[in-house]
Amino acid sequence: MPLKRQYETKRLILRTLDEGDAGKVLQFYLKNREFLKEWETERTEDYFTLDYQRLLIQKEQIVMEHGGSLRLWIFKKEDPETAIGSLGFDNIVMGCFRSCFMGYKIDKDEINKGYITEAARKGIEIMFDQFGLHRIEANIMPRNLRSLRVAEKLGFHNEGLAVKYLKINGKWEDHIHMVLLNEKLEREDRL
């Protein structure tokens, strides 16, 4: 089943972007540069340029076309031109594994409004129903309590601690390995 370019929830528009949207992405990162710094890999100054964002979008499009990822940018229906976050499903592996990693980020002024939970519910539906995945994994730093709450609300369960799992903001950080299984797929497999 081909993926749509745009999906909707009650309050949000989730869409894949093309090079013409690089300005929207850049504005999101410029606005949230300090806020996101604690949770992301170190960024060079080039990252915060229009050319770099265009290049990243081009690369993401190629990987998405080959089924290796899905990146959905989040927009409020009342303001469909301003990106308030993104939802990514990366390292999609099919075969007997049928799994991916999920990550998300939100504008500092939009936290605690339920937008990430709403967007992620739709993204999970896409990954389970359209991609046919069995497992979605989210790795979250233990001190990122807001992100852990989102994962728990979505039904993820804790599979343990991955010690010094990812290099975030220049430091190797522990991550809690959260997992959501596609129960519907498991029921279908039993039939």
Residue pairs with C-beta under 8 A, 6 or more apart in sequence:
1 130
3 16
3 64
3 70
3 126
3 130
5 15
5 16
6 13
6 14
6 15
6 16
7 13
7 14
7 15
7 72
7 122
7 126
8 14
8 77
9 118
9 119
9 121
9 122
10 118
11 76
11 77
11 115
11 118
12 74
12 75
12 76
12 77
12 115
12 118
12 119
12 122
13 74
13 75
13 76
13 77
13 80
14 72
14 73
14 74
14 75
14 87
14 119
14 122
14 123
15 72
15 73
15 75
16 61
16 64
16 70
16 71
16 72
16 73
17 24
17 25
17 57
17 60
17 71
17 73
18 57
18 61
19 54
19 57
19 58
21 57
21 73
22 50
22 53
22 54
22 57
23 50
23 53
24 73
24 81
24 82
24 83
25 53
25 56
25 57
25 73
25 83
26 48
26 49
26 50
26 53
27 82
27 83
28 83
28 84
28 85
28 86
28 107
29 36
29 47
29 48
29 53
30 48
31 107
31 108
32 105
32 107
32 108
33 43
33 48
35 108
36 105
37 43
37 169
38 168
38 169
39 105
39 141
39 144
39 147
39 168
39 169
40 105
40 168
40 169
41 166
41 167
41 168
41 169
42 167
42 169
42 170
46 52
47 53
60 69
60 71
63 69
64 70
64 71
67 92
67 94
67 131
68 90
68 91
68 92
69 88
69 89
69 90
69 91
69 92
69 100
70 88
70 89
70 92
70 123
70 126
70 127
70 131
71 86
71 87
71 88
71 89
72 86
72 87
72 88
72 119
72 123
73 83
73 85
73 86
73 87
74 83
74 84
74 85
74 86
74 87
74 106
74 115
74 116
74 119
75 81
75 82
75 83
75 84
76 82
76 84
76 115
83 107
84 106
84 107
84 110
84 115
85 104
85 105
85 106
85 107
85 110
85 115
85 116
85 119
86 104
86 105
87 102
87 103
87 104
87 116
87 119
87 120
87 123
88 102
88 103
88 104
89 100
89 101
89 102
89 123
89 127
89 136
90 100
90 101
90 103
91 100
91 101
92 99
92 100
92 131
92 133
93 99
93 100
97 134
97 135
98 132
98 133
98 134
98 135
98 185
99 133
99 134
99 135
99 136
99 137
100 127
100 131
100 133
100 135
100 136
100 137
101 136
101 137
101 138
101 139
102 120
102 123
102 124
102 127
102 136
102 137
102 138
103 138
104 116
104 119
104 120
104 147
104 150
106 115
106 116
111 146
112 146
116 150
117 150
117 153
117 154
120 150
120 154
121 154
124 136
124 154
124 180
127 133
127 136
128 136
128 182
128 184
128 185
132 185
133 182
133 185
134 181
134 182
134 185
134 186
135 179
135 180
135 181
135 182
136 156
136 179
136 180
136 182
137 177
137 178
137 179
138 147
138 151
138 156
138 178
138 179
138 180
139 162
139 165
139 166
139 175
139 176
139 177
139 178
140 147
140 148
140 151
140 175
140 176
140 178
141 147
141 168
141 173
141 174
141 175
141 176
142 148
142 161
142 174
142 175
142 176
148 176
148 178
151 178
151 180
152 178
154 180
155 180
156 178
156 179
156 180
157 178
157 179
157 180
158 176
158 177
158 178
159 177
159 178
159 179
160 176
160 177
161 174
161 175
161 176
161 177
162 174
162 175
162 176
162 177
163 174
164 172
164 173
164 174
165 172
165 173
165 174
165 175
166 172
166 173
166 175
167 173
